[in-house]
Amino acid sequence: MRRIIASTYTTLDGFIDNPHEWSLHYSDAQSQHYALSMTLGADALLLGRITYEGMAQAWPNMSGNPYADHVNSVPKYVVASQPVDASAWNPTTVIPGDDLVAHVTKLKEQDGKDILIWGCGRLTDALAQAGLLDEYKVWIIPVIKGQGEPLFRVDSAATLALTDSTTFAGGTVVLTYRPEPSA
């Protein structure tokens, strides 16, 4: 069975919005290699509508390196309860929000590599509550923003087990957690 991994950047004070504004300075050869290995270990992206729309503006214009070429070539699945331009970043399939659990359950049962989620929001909350999310990779960037969109919300409440931690020379730490079954 395929694993679903949610990977997201957060500031030290727990905010995730606009990571391009505060995370790039902390990218180094080690963290880039880690991200590339994780991405090459996945053969699909599963994204919420807002994340998809933002990424679809930039990623189709990137190429010429193994990371971007892989990301652009894999199937993208966007979960949405309103219209989405699936042609903006091919190949993309839209999953209706009310069909999330059934559709993702089928995706997990298919042969293949990991399924990667970028970001942490209502999609990851719904998957975790349904027992379909296998892992969180939380990239803590040594920045304090003071405000913004929080990493987790009330609906994110869960018990987690730390399974790995990786520290990079630039100060970024990746904490890997596995959701624990509800008691």
N, C-alpha and C positions, 0 to 999 in steps of 0.2 A: 504494500500500500504506500502511496506517495505521502510525503509529509508537506504540511503547509507551514511556512516560516514567515513571520511578520518581522521585517527589519525596518527600524526607524531611527533617525537621528533625533536626539533631544539635547537641550542645553542642560547644564548642571542643575538649574532650578526647574527643569521639567517642562519646557515649552518646545513645540515641534514645528511651528509655522515658519515659512521662508528659510529653510535650512541653507539655501544657496547664499544667503546673506551672512551667515555666521559659521558655517562648517568647513568651507573650502580651505581656509588658512591652516587647518589642522590635518589636512590630508598629507600623508607621507607614503613612501614606497611600501612600507609594511601594511598600512591600512588599505592601500589600493590593491595589493596582492590578496589580502583577506577578502575584500569585496569582490574581486574578480573570481576567486575560487568559489565563494558562496553563489555568485550569479551563474557561473558555468555549471554548478551543481543543480540548477533549476532549468526546467524546460517550459515554464509557463509563468506569466505574471497575472496576479489576481488583484484588481484595484477597485477602489471606490470611485464613484463618478467624479468627484472633485479632484482627486489625485490624478485620475486618468486625463481629465481635461487639461490640467496643468502640464503634465508630462508630454501629452500629445502635441503641445505647442513647440517643445524643444527637441525631443528625442528623434523624431524622424529626420531632422537635419544634421544629426551626428552620425559619423561613421569613420572608418579608417583605423579603428583600434578594436582589439578583441572584446572589450567590455561593451561598447556601443553596438558593435555588429551583432553580438549575441542578443542583447536586449531587444534590438529592433527586429531580429528574426524570429523570436519565440512567439507563440500565441499569447495574446493578451485577452483577459476576461475582465470586463468592467461590469460591476454591479450597479444598477441604476433603477430608480422608480420613475424617472422622467427621461425624455429623449436624449440620446447621446449620438454624436457623429462618429460611428465606428470606423468610418473610412479615414479618419484623421491620423491613425497610427495602425497600420496593418501588420499582421493579421489580428483583428479584434472581433470578439464575440460579446454581445451584450447579454448579461444575465438579469432577468427581471428581479427586482428586490424581493418580491414575494415568493420567488422560486429559488432563493439563495441556498438553503440547506439541501434541498434535493439535488440541485445542479452540482454543488461543490462535493457532495457525497459521491456522486458519479465520477467527478474529476479525480478524486482521491483514489477511487477503485481502479482507475485506468493504469496501465503500465506507463512508466515514465520516471523522470527525476522529480526533485522537489518542485513545489509551487511556491513562488515568492510573492509576498505582499510588501509593497513599499508604503510605509506610513502606519498609523495606528488611530483607528476611529471607530465609527459605528460598524464597519465591516468586520474588523478584528473582534469587537465586542460580541457581535452576533455569532461569529464562528466559534469563539471561545465558549459561549453559553451553550452552543450545540455540540460541544465536544469535538469540533473539527480542526481547531487550531493546535498545532503540535509544538510550536516554539516561538518565543519572542527573542529577537536579537535587538537589544537596546544599545545604540551607539551614544555614549555620553560624551559630548563635546565640552571641553573646559571653557564654557562661556556662560555668563549669567546675563539673561535678557531682562528679567524683572517683570515681564508680562507677555501674554500671547496665548496661543491655543495650547491647552495642557496636553501632556502625553496621555493621560488617562482621565476618564470621566466616571461619574457615579455608576454607570452601567458596566464599567470595566472591573468591578470588584471581583477578586479571585484570589486563590492561594496558588503560589508558584514555587517551584523548586529550582534553585540555581544549579545549572549543569556545567557551566564553563564561564571563564572570564579571560579576556585578552586585553593587554595594555600595549599601546603603541607609543613610540618615542615622542610623538607630537603631543601626547597628553590625552588622547582619546582612549576610552575604555569601552569594550563591547562586553556586555553582560548577557549571557544566554540563559533563558528561563524556560521551563516546561510547565504548562498549566497542570495543576493537581486536580484530580477528580473532586467534585463537590461532596461534602460529607453528608 
